[in-house]
Amino acid sequence: MPRVAGSNPVSRSKGYCEQKADEPRLRERTLIAHALQNGGVITPAEASLLLHLSLREAYEYLEQLTRQGFARREEQDGLVCYRLTRQDT
């Protein structure tokens, strides 16, 4: 790969590492923003598309939020969805 004057491959890779570290936070914010626009509700299919996950991974991610008390699993018209819950501290 040709080196461009003034480029620094180390800083480029550091930026990538920082981006990977921020990925869970960005994923969470993306999911919350979408759910808030939809009455606090999100489906595994929506989460899959938004977060670039397989449907199975999205389902597992939402189930993890449920186990942690951040979401509640519901069924609406035969469709499984997750409603974000309020965390009062």
DADADA-V205441 format. One record per pair of residues at least 12 apart in sequence whose ideal C-beta (glycine too) atoms are under 6 Angstrom apart, sorted by sequence separation. I is the first residue (numbers start at 1). J is the second residue. If there is no record, write none. Layout:
# DADADA-V205441
I:J + I:J
This chain:
# DADADA-V205441
71:84 + 72:85 + 44:58 + 44:59 + 47:62 + 34:50 + 44:62 + 30:50 + 62:82 + 27:51 + 43:81 + 41:81 + 42:82 + 41:83 + 40:83 + 40:84 + 35:84
